[in-house]
């Protein structure tokens, strides 16, 4: 059994990670670290786990676990790893943004691999340290990478994507209160969202001559979870040409699928899937991509990476059904 430690155990991503791991046939949770909740039952915070888990939060760590998941706020993983030491054999999967960019991937002798399996599967299999992708970044990259791999992104890319309230985390702010979010819709961080760095990095990994701009408008939706992204750019071929490119690129992917039908978000919520749909109009290719921001956009993808790192079938523990009804 893979012994697991989780840091930052009170947040949404940690809650989803725990839910997956207690049903994972090859993993067992050794500890869940939370200084603010130490001594409390985990199910007091993650109430969907009542009757499923009797473990308590702790403020101490076991340095000899097999894998450590960091579910901390962005910028806090470096601080935690600077203050805590783990075994030389402990693998680390960071769900924050501290190590995603090329300039930040090496820390105290540890080199982090960018953990998007559809892009870096072979490197993930051989990695000891993983930088799990961002949620918006995952949805947008999975919409763009087949085009980049074919060298066909020749003009600016326009992205409009909406995320659910869980994307903002558990801390309350002016824009996360129910009375503000309910029956409401808004944009934020126009053109400057932090995930643009990793998106551009991955596109350039496959298409080194990509010099155009990815113009990204992130939006807040009045639902709890999910991401729905629409992406468009110039494309000279037919929609059938595009489908051939995409289906070939994802032919061996375990969780990313090209659909011939228009998409809606309920198809993927509560799963580790990404669905992609293609539509052509007047020289523009419209790419729709949808994921669950907490699963394929965070904890599900982290477990997918763990499976690859430990030589397990990629889908182990991730056979989740969408909450379709």
C-alpha positions in Angstrom: 0.0 0.0 0.0 1.1 3.5 -0.8 1.3 5.6 2.4 0.0 9.1 1.8 0.4 12.3 3.7 -1.7 15.4 2.9 -0.8 19.0 3.8 -3.4 21.7 3.9 -6.2 19.2 4.7 -9.2 21.5 5.3 -9.6 22.9 1.8 -11.8 21.8 -1.1 -8.9 20.1 -3.0 -7.8 18.1 0.1 -11.4 17.1 0.7 -11.7 15.7 -2.8 -8.3 14.0 -2.5 -9.3 12.3 0.7 -12.6 11.1 -0.9 -10.7 9.5 -3.7 -7.9 8.0 -1.6 -10.1 6.3 1.0 -11.6 4.3 -1.9 -8.2 3.7 -3.7 -7.2 0.1 -3.6 -3.5 0.8 -3.5 -3.3 3.7 -1.1 -3.9 4.4 2.6 -3.9 7.8 4.3 -1.2 8.1 7.0 -2.0 11.6 8.1 -3.8 14.8 7.1 -2.0 17.9 8.3 -4.0 21.1 9.3 -2.7 23.3 12.1 -6.0 25.1 12.5 -7.9 21.8 12.8 -5.4 19.6 14.7 -7.2 17.1 16.9 -10.6 17.4 15.2 -12.2 14.6 13.2 -11.7 15.2 9.4 -15.4 14.5 8.9 -16.2 17.6 11.0 -14.8 19.7 8.2 -15.4 17.4 5.2 -18.9 16.3 6.2 -19.4 14.1 3.1 -17.0 11.7 4.9 -19.2 11.1 7.9 -19.2 7.3 8.4 -16.4 6.8 5.9 -13.4 8.0 7.8 -12.5 8.1 11.5 -9.1 9.9 11.1 -8.3 13.1 12.9 -6.3 16.1 11.6 -2.8 16.4 12.9 -0.2 19.2 13.2 2.7 16.8 13.0 4.1 14.9 9.9 5.5 11.4 9.3 8.6 12.0 7.2 8.7 8.4 5.9 5.5 8.4 3.9 5.6 7.2 0.2 3.9 10.3 -1.3 3.1 13.8 0.0 0.3 15.9 -1.5 0.6 19.6 -0.9 -2.8 21.2 -1.0 -1.7 24.7 0.2 -2.5 28.2 -1.1 -0.3 29.4 -3.9 3.2 30.4 -2.7 3.0 28.3 0.5 4.5 25.0 -0.8 8.0 26.5 -0.8 7.5 27.7 2.7 6.3 24.3 3.9 9.1 22.3 2.2 11.7 24.8 3.6 10.5 24.1 7.1 9.9 20.3 6.9 12.1 17.4 5.8 10.9 14.2 4.3 12.6 10.9 3.4 14.7 10.7 0.3 12.2 8.2 -1.1 9.2 10.3 -0.5 7.6 11.5 -3.7 5.9 14.9 -3.7 2.9 16.2 -5.7 2.2 19.9 -5.3 -1.3 21.1 -6.2 -0.2 24.8 -5.9 1.5 26.9 -8.5 5.0 27.1 -6.8 6.8 24.8 -9.2 4.8 24.8 -12.5 7.0 27.3 -14.5 10.3 26.4 -16.0 12.0 29.1 -13.9 10.6 27.7 -10.7 10.8 23.9 -11.2 14.0 23.3 -9.2 13.9 23.8 -5.4 16.6 22.6 -2.9 17.8 20.0 -5.4 14.3 18.8 -6.2 13.3 19.1 -9.9 9.5 19.2 -10.4 7.9 17.8 -13.6 4.8 19.5 -15.0 2.1 17.0 -14.3 -0.2 17.1 -17.3 -0.4 13.4 -18.3 -1.6 14.1 -21.8 1.6 16.1 -22.4 4.3 14.7 -20.1 3.3 11.1 -19.4 6.7 9.5 -19.8 8.4 12.1 -17.7 5.7 11.7 -15.0 6.2 8.0 -14.8 9.9 8.6 -14.0 9.5 11.6 -11.8 9.9 12.0 -8.1 8.4 15.5 -7.8 5.3 16.7 -9.7 3.8 20.2 -10.2 0.1 19.5 -10.7 -1.4 21.9 -13.3 -3.9 24.6 -12.6 -7.6 24.0 -13.2 -8.1 26.6 -16.0 -4.7 25.7 -17.4 -5.8 22.0 -17.7 -9.0 22.8 -19.5 -7.4 25.3 -21.9 -4.3 23.2 -22.6 -6.3 20.1 -23.4 -8.2 22.2 -25.8 -5.1 23.5 -27.5 -2.3 20.9 -27.4 -3.3 18.8 -30.4 -3.2 22.0 -32.6 0.2 22.9 -31.1 1.5 19.4 -31.7 0.5 19.8 -35.4 2.2 23.2 -35.5 -1.1 24.8 -36.5 -1.6 27.7 -34.0 -0.6 30.5 -36.3 -2.7 33.4 -35.0 -4.0 34.7 -31.7 -6.1 32.4 -29.5 -9.2 33.7 -27.8 -10.4 32.0 -24.6 -13.5 32.6 -22.6 -13.9 30.2 -19.6 -16.1 30.1 -16.5 -15.4 28.3 -13.2 -17.5 27.4 -10.3 -17.4 28.9 -6.8 -15.1 26.2 -5.4 -12.3 27.6 -7.7 -12.0 30.4 -5.2 -11.2 28.1 -2.3 -12.9 28.0 1.1 -11.9 31.4 2.5 -14.7 34.0 2.3 -14.3 37.2 0.2 -16.6 39.8 -1.2 -17.2 37.7 -4.3 -17.6 34.3 -2.7 -20.6 35.0 -0.4 -23.8 33.2 -1.5 -25.7 36.5 -1.8 -23.2 37.9 -4.2 -22.6 34.8 -6.3 -26.2 33.5 -6.6 -27.9 34.6 -9.8 -24.7 36.5 -10.7 -21.9 36.3 -13.3 -18.7 38.3 -13.6 -15.2 38.3 -15.0 -11.9 38.7 -13.1 -8.2 39.0 -13.9 -8.9 39.9 -17.5 -5.9 39.1 -19.8 -3.6 38.5 -16.8 -4.7 35.3 -15.1 -1.8 33.4 -13.5 -2.4 30.2 -15.4 -1.4 31.9 -18.7 2.2 31.3 -17.9 1.9 27.5 -17.8 -0.5 27.4 -20.8 2.0 29.3 -22.9 4.9 27.1 -21.6 3.1 23.9 -22.7 2.0 25.3 -26.1 5.6 26.3 -26.8 6.8 22.9 -25.7 5.0 21.4 -28.6 5.1 24.3 -31.0 8.3 26.3 -30.5 7.4 28.8 -33.2 4.2 29.9 -31.5 4.6 33.6 -31.0 1.0 34.8 -31.0 -1.0 35.7 -28.0 -3.4 33.7 -25.9 -6.1 36.1 -24.9 -7.9 34.8 -21.8 -11.1 36.1 -20.1 -11.8 34.1 -16.9 -15.3 34.3 -15.5 -17.1 33.3 -12.2 -20.2 31.3 -12.5 -23.0 30.9 -10.0 -22.5 27.1 -9.7 -20.3 25.2 -7.3 -17.9 23.2 -9.5 -16.8 22.7 -13.0 -15.0 24.7 -15.8 -16.5 25.3 -19.3 -14.0 26.8 -21.8 -14.6 28.1 -25.3 -11.5 28.6 -27.4 -11.3 29.9 -31.0 -8.5 30.6 -33.4 -7.9 30.6 -37.2 -7.8 27.2 -38.9 -7.6 26.5 -42.6 -8.7 22.9 -42.6 -12.2 21.4 -42.3 -13.7 20.4 -39.0 -13.1 16.8 -40.0 -9.4 17.6 -40.4 -9.5 19.0 -36.9 -11.2 15.9 -35.5 -8.6 13.7 -37.1 -5.8 15.7 -35.4 -7.5 15.7 -32.0 -8.6 12.0 -32.0 -5.1 11.0 -33.0 -3.5 13.1 -30.3 -5.8 11.7 -27.6 -6.0 8.1 -28.9 -4.2 6.7 -25.8 -5.5 9.2 -23.3 -7.3 7.6 -20.4 -9.5 10.6 -19.4 -9.6 13.1 -22.4 -12.1 12.4 -25.1 -13.2 14.1 -28.3 -17.0 14.2 -28.6 -18.9 14.7 -31.9 -21.7 16.3 -29.9 -22.1 19.7 -28.3 -20.9 19.6 -24.7 -22.4 20.6 -21.4 -20.6 20.7 -18.0 -22.7 18.1 -16.2 -21.1 15.4 -18.4 -17.8 15.8 -16.4 -18.7 17.1 -13.0 -17.6 14.6 -10.3 -15.2 12.8 -12.8 -11.6 13.0 -13.8 -12.6 13.4 -17.5 -12.0 16.2 -20.0 -14.4 16.4 -22.9 -13.5 18.3 -26.1 -15.7 19.3 -28.9 -14.8 21.0 -32.3 -16.8 23.3 -34.5 -15.8 25.2 -37.6 -17.2 28.6 -38.7 -15.9 31.0 -41.4 -12.2 30.1 -41.0 -12.4 29.9 -37.2 -12.1 26.6 -35.2 -14.1 26.7 -32.0 -12.8 24.3 -29.4 -15.0 23.6 -26.3 -13.3 22.0 -23.3 -15.0 21.1 -20.0 -13.7 19.6 -16.8 -14.4 19.4 -13.1 -12.1 22.0 -11.5 -11.6 20.0 -8.3 -10.9 16.6 -10.0 -9.3 16.8 -13.5 -8.4 20.4 -12.5 -6.8 19.4 -9.2 -7.2 16.3 -7.0 -8.2 13.7 -9.6 -5.3 14.7 -11.8 -3.0 14.5 -8.8 -4.1 10.9 -8.1 -3.7 10.2 -11.8 -0.1 11.4 -11.5 0.4 9.3 -8.4 -0.8 6.2 -10.2 1.7 6.8 -13.0 4.6 7.5 -10.6 4.0 4.2 -8.7 3.5 2.1 -11.8 -0.2 1.6 -11.3 -2.9 1.6 -14.0 -3.5 5.3 -14.7 -7.3 5.0 -14.0 -7.0 3.2 -10.6 -9.4 4.7 -8.1 -10.7 7.2 -10.6 -13.7 5.4 -12.0 -16.1 8.2 -11.0 -19.5 8.8 -12.4 -20.7 12.2 -13.4 -23.5 13.8 -11.2 -25.6 14.0 -14.4 -29.0 14.2 -12.7 
